[in-house]
Amino acid sequence: VPVRVEQLRHLQEEIECLKNENATLRDRKDCLEIQLEEFLVGQDSVRGRVVHPTKNPLSECLTQRENDKEKLIEEVERLKRRVRNLEEGLEVSEINESALSTKEAIALKEQVKNSELQIQRLKDYFKSSMQEFRNVVYMMLGYKIDKTSSSHYKLTSMYADRAEDHLCFQLNADGALNLLENQFSSSLEEFVDLHLRLQKSIPTFLSSITLDLFNNKTMTTKTIPGEGDDL
């Protein structure tokens, strides 16, 4: 199918842009691996212990990764449409100067295929990494964290008596977390007054709840008579 030399050059530039986007995603992947490794060993590079600010490098890295991934997918789709249009001769009316050989068309399709493969590998990697990260957080901190919407998060303690005993937080426009009221949080007014209103510390709030739930569950277990015990 004949095309203009300028159009071929433009396609090649788009492919280079696509390669750059892939490189950016690889950099983001490395960033996530570093953050996950530091979390696993319980250290950070500043204070020698893990801290959890509202805006942390891992969250920003994941957000940027999502944006880069979506942008890269759009670029791949746009390039695929251009290749399809060239093959079907939809741009024949605009060309008079040169031709895109069959070999060049095949090479272009192969580059698109390779880019799609890289995207899929990155998606699989991030899916696996995020699941591993959530499991580590649950084992180390005792809370299962679920994102229920764009700015809402649900925390469920491993020591909760019931599945509906969970806490809900909202990330506001200023980047701060607000506790949302529900049946379970209403039963924790003493913890809310001390740790959130007075101390303004979500980590101590969550830690105190964990300790309280753990103690209650331990005491309940000890008071249950075993087989053969006198009632």
DAJO-V863920 format. One record per helix or strand. SS is the DSSP state (helix for helix, strand for strand). FROM is the first residue (numbers start at 1). TO is the last residue. Records with the same first field share a line. If there is no record, write none. Layout:
# DAJO-V863920
SS = FROM-TO, FROM-TO
This chain:
# DAJO-V863920
strand = 2-3, 98-99, 143-147, 152-157, 167-171, 177-180
helix = 5-41, 57-88, 92-94, 102-141, 183-186, 189-198, 202-223
